[in-house]
Amino acid sequence: MNRFTKTATTLLLILEHSIALHSQNPGLIITDLQHINTAIRSDSCSNRQLLSNRAMNIFLSEKIGTYLTGFKDVSFYKNSITFNAATGEFSLIHNLFQAAGVDEPVRSFNTIGVKANAANALASAFSDKVFKNELGMTINRTWISRPTTVLNDCTEKNLMDGKRGLILKLIEEEIKRKDADFIQSLEKIPQGTLTDAAFSRLKQKLQQDFYAELKDEFSRKFATAQYLELARAAQYKTITTNWTTVNVYLPIILKRFVTAPSLSSVITDKKNYGFELSVGHTRFWETKKLGRLFLKLETSLYLNNSVETHSMKELNYDQYRTAGGEDSSSLSSRKISNIFLGAYRNFLTPAVKFKLIYFPPSSHIGISSSIEKNIGIYKALNLTIGIPVVLINTMGAPAANFEFQVKYFDISHDVFPGKKLGDNISVNLTVGVPFSKIIY
């Protein structure tokens, strides 16, 4: 390679290096954050925006996340698990939302997951209980409205604007310090046996990775600092939002029941594809003086059956044989421990459910109540009263959710006309744990 070619190659590498630096320099990261701050500060007091979109995502994540009992509940975390002791259902949910920008609001997202009757599977393995094939996938789609903030007066917005400006100034200084330290360290990397072209590409790659991480780190830090300041000072009167969710449960394995119309009949196997489709709408209020309130309305449609609506009589093997069951030898040979007597059928059941959850101000313990009406062949009216408890981590975010419930089954006496209300009371515990990162 002659001297002219070497000089041209060196100049080209320097030019490429300069372009890479210019396109990724910390000034652009700072400028992006400044634009976010300026847009909020320039808004009139009537618009009532206190936080950046990303900071509001964190606010909603922590406030909405104080109630998590099942796969239908909304969570802004990437993953969550729930368990219901009454039904034995365990669910694992994964959120598919991917943020596309520095300050993107969460307006909709999809989740997928798996739901199984884990408690029944364990009981079946160590006792004579019948195994229920309850394993399926869940698919949810959620649409969230833009949060609305109501202020006591414009002083609250001015104060938050000032605090946000101070937060940004501190972040700007930290970005510049980190950039200076990085440039100094980059210049000390030895070239070794690398050619000039290879060494230049190495530096460019290191710069790209560094500035991408720097942008992500400080956009998160800017949003988190805003949220923490608002949560600490509560410079607002009310923040409200609402969301609508479509939930689908699709079984992977069919439910199977061993049945017989009567003791004198031959046993038969029945199957049920217990899918469920539901649409729910939730209204949310967070107020400084009154606390936090959720109002939920849900309509659902699911494939029901005679066994799970208590329309058939359940007998274990010994009871069936003692009662004179004609096909006890078949039960014995197949090692089946339970049988259901009566007319079996599958049918659709619509249902409507209304739920209220309330947390007093600054409290981690609340109260909830729900009423559910099933319609059609199965007409059960059920009532649940609960005490939700949320445990927080060192940052004040929900770490685990518990709800202790008292359930009143069939309060209208449609399923069991001869029973008293006290005969249908049961207690339950639900657990919900969000984990991984927030989807913002």
N, C-alpha and C positions, 0 to 999 in steps of 0.2 A: 504494500500500500504506500503510495507516494505522499509527500508532505501535504500537498493540496487536498488530497482525499481525506487524510487524517484531520486536517483543520476543519473541513466541511462537516465531517462526521461529528467532531467535538461540538461545533456550533449548533448542529441539529439536536444533539443530545441536550445541550444547555437550553435551547428553545423549548423542547418538549418538557424539560424539567420545570421551566418557568411557567409554562401553560398549566401543568399539573398543579403546581403550587397555587397559581392564581384561581383555579377552578375549585380548589379545596381549602382555601385559606380560612382561618378562624374568623376573619372579618365577615365572611358570608354567613357563618353560623350565628354570629352576634346580630347581623342585620336581620336575619329571619326572626329572631326573638324580639328585636326592637319593633319590627312591623306588627307582630302579634300584640305587643304592649300598646303601641300607638293606636291600633284599631280599637282596642277596648277603652283606652283613655279618651279617645275622640268621640265615643258614643255619648249621646245625651243621657241625662239621669233617667229619663223616661224609658230608655231601653233596658236599664237595670242589669247590664252584664257586669259581673264582678270578677269573673275568672276567664281564663282562656278555655277553649273547648276541651283541651286535654286535661286541664285541672278539674273541670266540671265532670269529666269522665271518672276521675278518681273519687270525687265527692260522691257521685251516684254509686260507684262501686262499693264504697264503705258504708253508705247509708242503706242502700237496697240490700247489701250483703248481710245485714243483721238478721234476715229471716231466710233460712234455707232448709227445707224439710224433704224435698223430693225433686225428681228430674224436671218437673214442670215449673219450678221456681227459677227466677232469673238471677244469674250471677255474672258479674263482669270479669271473673277469673277464668284463666285458660282451662283449668280443670277443676272438677269437684266430685265428691263422692257423697252419697246419702244412704241412710239405712232406716227402715221402718220396722220396729219390733213387732207390731201387730200383724202385718202382712208377711213379714220375713223378707221384704224386698230390699235388695241392694242395687244401687245404680252407680255407674261411673260415666261422667259426662265430659265431653271435650268440646271447647268453643273454637269455631273455625274462623273467627274474625281476624283479619290482618290489617293493621293500620297502614295507610298509604301515604300519609303526610306527617309533617311535624306537629300540626295542630288540628287533627281530624276529629270531629265529634262522632261518637258512636250513635248511629241512627237505626241500624238493623244488623242482625247477625244470625248465623245458623249454628246449631249444636247437634252433635250426634253422640250416641252413647249406647251402653248395654245395660239391661235390667234383668235381674235373676232373683229367684226365690232361694237365697242362700241359706236362710235359717231352716227351711223345710228340707233342703238337701242334707244338711248336717244331722237333723233329727232322724231322717230316714236311714242314714248310714249307721246310727247307733241305737235304733229302737225299731219297733214294728210298725212305725208310721208309714203310710203310703207316700211314695215319691211323686211330687207334682212337677211336671215338665214345664216350668215357667222360666223361659229364657228367651229374650228378644232384644231388638234394637229400638232405640228411641231417636226420633228426628224432630227437632224443634226449630221454628222460625219466629223471630221476635222483631217487632217494629217499635221503636221508642220515639216519643215526641220530644221536641226541643224543650229543655227545662225552662220554667218561668220563675224569675226571682222578683219578689216584692220587698221593697226597702221601707224602713221606717221614715227615712228622709235622705236627701242627697248627700248629706255629710258622710254616710256610710260608704257610698261609692267613691267619694273623693278620698276618703281614708284608705280604702283598698287600692285605689289608683296609686297613691303615694307609696304604700308598702310594696306594691308590685314593682314600682320603679326602683326602690331600694334593693329588692331581691335581684332585679336584672343587673344593676350596677355591680353587685358583689359577684354575680355569675360571670359577667364580662371580664372582670379582673382575674377570676379563676381560670377562665378559658385562655386568656393571654399568657398566664403563668405556665399552664400546661403546654401550650404551644411552644413557648420559648424553651422549656426544658426538653421537649421532644426534638426540636431543631438542633439543639446543642448535642443531644445524644446521637442524633442521626449523622451529624458531621464526624463523629468519633468512630463510626463503624469502619473497620478496615476493609479495603478492597480485596486484599488477598490475591488469589489467582484469577479473579473474575476479569473479563474484558470490560472496557469502558461501557459498552452497550449493555452488557449483562448487569453491571453494577448500577447503572442508571435505572434499568427496569426494576431492580430490587428495591432501590430507594423509592421509586414511584409507587410500587406496591405497598411498601410500608407506610407511605404517606396516605394512600387511599384508605387503608384499613384504619389508620389512626384517626383521620378526620371523620370517617363514617362512625366510628365508636364515640368520638368526641361529640358529634352532632346528636347521636342518640342519647348519650349520657346527660348532656346538659339540657336538652329539650325535656327529658323526663324530670330532671332536677328543678327546672323552672316551673313545670306544672305541679310537682309535688310540694314545692315550697309555697305556692299560692294556696293550694288546698289546705295545707297545715295551718297557714295563717288564718284562713276563713274559719276552719274548724275550731281554732283556739279562740278567736275573737267573736265569732258568730255575728258578723256585721250584716245582718239581714233580718227580715221579718218572717218571710216564708219562701221556701223553694219547693216547687211542685213539678211533677211530670206524670206521664202515664205511658203504659206500653200494652201492646196486644201480642199474644203468643198463640201460635198454632202448634199443637203437640200431637205426634203420631207415635203409637207403640205397635210394632210389628213383630209377632212371635217368630222365633227361629225354629222352635220345636213345638209341635202340637200338644195340648193338654189331653191326657188319656184317662178315662175312668172305666172301671169294671162295674157293670150294672146288671140288674135283672128286674123285669117288671114285677115279679113276685117270688116268694120262696120256692114255688113249684116250677119256676121257669129256668131255662138254661141261661147261664151268664153270657153277656155280650160285651164287647169293647166299644166305647163311644169316644169320639174325638171332638175337640173344640179348638178353633183357631181364634184365641181370645185377643183380637186386635182392639185398639181404642183410638178414637179421634176426638180431640177436644180443642176448643177455642176459648181463651181466657183474656179478660181485660182487667188491668190493675191501675188504680189511681193512687198516687203517692204524695204525701205532704210531709215536709220537714219544717217545723217551726221552732223558733228559739224558746218561746214561752210554754208551748203546749206539748212539744215532743214530736214523735214520729208516728204516722198513721198510714196503713195500707188498707185499701178496700178492693176486694177481688170478686169478680163475677165470672163463672166458668160454665160453659155448656159442653156436654160430651155425649158421645155415642159409642157403645162398646158391645161386643158379642158376648152375651151372657149364657148361662146354662142352668139346668135344673139342680145340679149338684151344688153349685156355689150360691144359689138363692135359697138353700135349705128346704127345697121342695121334695127331696128324697131322703130316705132314712139310711143312715150309715151304720153298718155292722162290721165288726171284726170277724176273723175266721171262726173263732170259738162261738161267738154269738150266733153267727149264721148257721153253723152246724147244729148247735143246741136247739135252735128254733125250727129245725127240720128242713133246712135248705137242701134242695134236690141235687144241686151241682157242687157239693162240697169237695168231692174228689178232684174236680177240675181246679178249684181254688188251691187245694193242697199240692197238686202236681205242678202248678205254675208258681207256687210259693207267693200267692197274693194274700195280703193280710187284711185288706178292707174291700167291702163291696157296698154299692148303693142300690137300694130297693125303691122301685117306683117307675113312673113314666118319665124317661129322659128326653129332653129336647134342647136345642140351641135356639136362642132368640136375641134380637137386638133390644138394648135398653138405653133410652135417652136419659140424661140426668142433668140437673141444674144445681149449682153450688154457689153459695155466697159466703165470703169469708172476710173477717175484720181482724187486723193485727195492730196493736198499739204499744208503743214504748214511751214512757214518760221522759221528760227532758233529762239528759245525762245519765239515763238508766240503761243497764245491760239486761234487765229483766222486764218482760212485758206481759201482756195478756192477749189471748186470741180466742175467737169463737167462729164456728162455721156451721152451716146447716145445709144439708144435701137432700134433694128430693129425686128419687128414681121414678121413672114414668113407664107405663105399659104393663106388661105381665108382672114384672117385679116393681113393687110400689114402695119400697122401704124409705122412710123419712128418718135421717140420721142427724144427730147433733154432736158436736165436739167442742169442748172447752179446753184451752191449753195455756201453758205458761212457757213462752219462749225465752230462752236464755242464750246470750251471745258472749263468747269469750274472746277477748281481743289480744293482739300481740303488742310488742313494745312500741310500735308505730301507731297504735290505736285502731288498727284495721281488724275486721272479724277474722278470727283464727279457727273457731269451731262454733257450731250452732246446735243447740239442744231444744227440744220442746217436749214437755211432760203434758200428756193429754188424758182427759177423762172423756170416754166415748159413750154416747147413749144411742144404742142401735134400735131401730124400728120403734120410734117414739109414738107413731100413729097406730101400732099394733096390727099392721097389714100382713106381716110375715108370720108372726107368732101371736094370734089373737088371744090365746089363753094366758100369756105371760104378763107379769107386771113390769113396769118400767125399770124397777130396781133389779130385775132378773137379767136385763140386757145391758148392764153397765160393765165397762172394761177400762183398763188403763193401758197407756201406750207410751212409748218413747221413740222419738225420731232424732236422728243425728245427721248433720250436714257439715262437711269440711271442704272449704275451697282451698286450692293450693296452686302452685306455680305463679306465674305473673298475671297482672291485670292486662286485659286485652287492648288497652289504650295505646 
